[in-house]
Amino acid sequence: MNTPTRSSVSEHARRNRALWTSYAADYAERAPRQWASEEITWGIWDIPETTLHVLGDVAGQDVVELGCGTAYFSSWLARRGARPVGVDVTPAQLATARAMQRRFGLTFPLVEASAEEVPLAGERFDLALSEYGASIWCDPYRWVPEAARLLRPGGRLVFLCNSAIMMLTGDELGRVGEQLRRPYFGMYRFEWPDDHSVEFHLGYGNWIRVLRTNGFTAEALVELQAPVGAIPPLDHIPPGWAERWPSEEIWVARKTL
Ligand SMILES: C[S@@+](CC[C@H](N)C(=O)[O-])C[C@H]1O[C@@H](n2cnc3c(N)ncnc32)[C@H](O)[C@@H]1O
C-alpha cells in the first residue's frame, strides 16, 4: 500500500515537507544504522525502551506511525510482531524507507500523506506512534483528532516531543540556555528565521486539554534525562543541559471515550 497523497496538505505541512526534502539525504545516510539496531531507543539521547517501558508488548498490534520518516521505528516494531503502517508527507523520506525495506527484507505499508488528514479508515489501529514526527511538525489541534479517529477504542497514543522548558529557554534560533526567553502562556506555533519550517509545542495544560477533548486519558508523561556525560548530538543544546532539565518527553494516552 504505497499510496500517493490523497489528503489535503496544510500550508505549514507544505513548508515542512520542503525542509524534510532538503534533509532527506542526511537521513538516508543514518537510516541503515537505525534500521539495523537490535534495540528500540527513543529520541536524540537514544534512551532504550527497556529502561522506559512506554510501549509494552506490541506483538499482534496494528500500529500507525505518524511522520515515520525513514521508518526505522516501524521496522523495530515489525520485528517484534506488530503490523505497522508508516505515514509521512515527504516523498524523499518515504523513498529511503522503501530502500531500507528492500535492503532489510522487511515490508510494511507506507502512505504518503499529512498526519493531519490521513487517508486510512478509522478505528483500525491499536497504537498510534510518533517520535519527532506529527508530534512536533503537525498542528496538535489537527493531528491529535486524526490519531483518535484512527485508533480503536482502548487504543494507545504514544508520542515523543520536546519539553516545554526546552522550548521556552531557546533563543530565536532555538539555541537552548538557562534563562526563560519566551512566554509560556500562548506557546503553540514556532517559526525559525533560518528556515521556513513550522513546529508546534504546547504547554502542559493545553496538551492535557487537547488529549481529553479527543477522548484520550493521559496515562504517563515520561521526561527524558540525558545520560551523564552524553555529547549533545545537536548544536543548539549545550553539554550537560539535558542532564539537569528534560529536553524531551514521551506522552502515553489511551482512547477511553
Ligand atoms: C525527525 S523525522 C521523524 C522520524 C524519525 N522518528 C526520526 O526522528 O528521524 C520527521 C518526519 O516528519 C515528517 N513530517 C513533517 N510534517 C509532516 C506531516 N504534516 N505529516 C506527516 N509527516 C510529516 C517529515 O517528512 C519527516 O520525515
Ligand as a Chemical Component Dictionary entry (heavy atoms), coordinates in Angstrom:
data_LIG
# 
_chem_comp.id                   LIG 
_chem_comp.type                 NON-POLYMER 
_chem_comp.pdbx_formal_charge   0 
_chem_comp.three_letter_code    LIG 
# 
loop_
_chem_comp_atom.comp_id 
_chem_comp_atom.atom_id 
_chem_comp_atom.alt_atom_id 
_chem_comp_atom.type_symbol 
_chem_comp_atom.charge 
_chem_comp_atom.model_Cartn_x 
_chem_comp_atom.model_Cartn_y 
_chem_comp_atom.model_Cartn_z 
_chem_comp_atom.pdbx_ordinal 
LIG C1  C1  C 0  12.502 13.712 12.573 1  
LIG S1  S1  S 1  11.564 12.830 11.363 2  
LIG C2  C2  C 0  10.644 11.687 12.357 3  
LIG C3  C3  C 0  11.006 10.301 12.023 4  
LIG C4  C4  C 0  12.037 9.656  12.900 5  
LIG N1  N1  N 0  11.493 9.232  14.176 6  
LIG C5  C5  C 0  13.255 10.496 13.103 7  
LIG O1  O1  O 0  13.463 11.040 14.207 8  
LIG O2  O2  O -1 14.031 10.621 12.141 9  
LIG C6  C6  C 0  10.276 13.995 10.978 10 
LIG C7  C7  C 0  9.368  13.491 9.872  11 
LIG O3  O3  O 0  8.104  14.146 9.991  12 
LIG C8  C8  C 0  7.603  14.270 8.693  13 
LIG N2  N2  N 0  6.515  15.238 8.653  14 
LIG C9  C9  C 0  6.594  16.589 8.761  15 
LIG N3  N3  N 0  5.365  17.117 8.636  16 
LIG C10 C10 C 0  4.505  16.090 8.455  17 
LIG C11 C11 C 0  3.106  15.987 8.255  18 
LIG N4  N4  N 0  2.322  17.062 8.199  19 
LIG N5  N5  N 0  2.565  14.753 8.110  20 
LIG C12 C12 C 0  3.337  13.638 8.128  21 
LIG N6  N6  N 0  4.670  13.681 8.297  22 
LIG C13 C13 C 0  5.242  14.889 8.466  23 
LIG C14 C14 C 0  8.810  14.661 7.865  24 
LIG O4  O4  O 0  8.604  14.439 6.495  25 
LIG C15 C15 C 0  9.883  13.793 8.458  26 
LIG O5  O5  O 0  10.044 12.603 7.726  27 
# 
loop_
_chem_comp_bond.comp_id 
_chem_comp_bond.atom_id_1 
_chem_comp_bond.atom_id_2 
_chem_comp_bond.value_order 
_chem_comp_bond.pdbx_ordinal 
LIG C1  S1  SING 1  
LIG S1  C2  SING 2  
LIG S1  C6  SING 3  
LIG C2  C3  SING 4  
LIG C3  C4  SING 5  
LIG C4  N1  SING 6  
LIG C4  C5  SING 7  
LIG C5  O1  DOUB 8  
LIG C5  O2  SING 9  
LIG C6  C7  SING 10 
LIG C7  O3  SING 11 
LIG C7  C15 SING 12 
LIG O3  C8  SING 13 
LIG C8  N2  SING 14 
LIG C8  C14 SING 15 
LIG N2  C9  SING 16 
LIG N2  C13 SING 17 
LIG C9  N3  DOUB 18 
LIG N3  C10 SING 19 
LIG C10 C11 SING 20 
LIG C10 C13 DOUB 21 
LIG C11 N4  SING 22 
LIG C11 N5  DOUB 23 
LIG N5  C12 SING 24 
LIG C12 N6  DOUB 25 
LIG N6  C13 SING 26 
LIG C14 O4  SING 27 
LIG C14 C15 SING 28 
LIG C15 O5  SING 29 
# 
